[in-house]
């Protein structure tokens, strides 16, 4: 688990972006961001969870490990 601030999240995730989103934009979207959680009054984002979820989305895999297990079982039964 690597929890980081919103500013660090922007620096890491949007490092190659010429116009990264503002901290206010990220703050508004935190409830939708994988790995985001409240640390008192501040938002933190767990980079490990974020990158793992984004990698699964890119590959077209479900985010939930239970769903992945269900799909794997179904694929074995269909073979």
C-alpha positions in Angstrom: 0.0 0.0 0.0 1.4 3.3 -1.1 -1.0 6.1 -0.1 -0.1 9.5 -1.5 -1.6 13.0 -1.5 -3.6 14.3 -4.4 -0.7 16.5 -5.6 1.7 13.5 -5.6 -0.9 11.4 -7.4 -1.1 14.1 -10.2 2.7 14.2 -10.4 3.0 10.4 -10.8 0.0 9.6 -12.9 0.0 12.6 -15.2 3.8 13.1 -15.4 3.8 13.1 -19.2 0.6 15.2 -19.6 1.2 18.8 -20.7 -2.1 19.9 -19.0 -2.8 17.6 -16.0 -6.0 18.0 -14.1 -6.1 20.4 -11.2 -6.1 19.2 -7.6 -9.7 20.4 -7.2 -10.8 18.2 -10.2 -9.1 15.2 -8.7 -10.6 15.9 -5.3 -14.1 16.0 -6.8 -13.5 12.7 -8.6 -12.0 10.9 -5.6 -15.1 8.9 -4.9 -14.7 7.4 -8.4 -10.9 6.9 -8.3 -9.8 3.3 -7.4 -7.8 3.3 -4.2 -9.0 6.7 -3.0 -9.9 6.9 0.6 -10.4 9.5 3.4 -7.6 10.0 5.8 -9.3 12.2 8.3 -10.4 15.2 6.3 -7.9 14.7 3.4 -8.2 12.4 0.5 -5.4 9.9 -0.1 -5.0 7.6 -3.1 -3.3 4.2 -2.8 -1.1 3.9 -5.9 -0.9 0.1 -5.7 -4.6 -0.3 -5.9 -5.0 2.4 -8.5 -2.4 0.9 -10.9 -3.7 -2.6 -10.3 -7.2 -1.6 -11.1 -6.2 0.4 -14.2 -4.1 -2.5 -15.5 -7.2 -4.8 -15.2 -9.4 -2.3 -17.0 -6.9 -2.1 -19.8 -6.8 -5.8 -20.2 -10.6 -6.0 -20.0 -10.6 -8.0 -16.8 -13.1 -7.4 -14.0 -12.0 -5.3 -11.1 -13.4 -7.7 -8.5 -11.3 -10.9 -7.9 -14.5 -12.8 -7.2 -15.8 -11.9 -10.7 -12.5 -13.0 -12.2 -12.8 -16.3 -10.5 -16.3 -16.8 -11.7 -15.2 -16.0 -15.3 -12.3 -18.4 -15.0 -14.6 -21.2 -13.7 -17.1 -20.5 -16.5 -14.3 -20.6 -19.2 -13.1 -24.0 -17.8 -16.6 -25.4 -18.0 -17.1 -24.3 -21.5 -13.9 -26.0 -22.8 
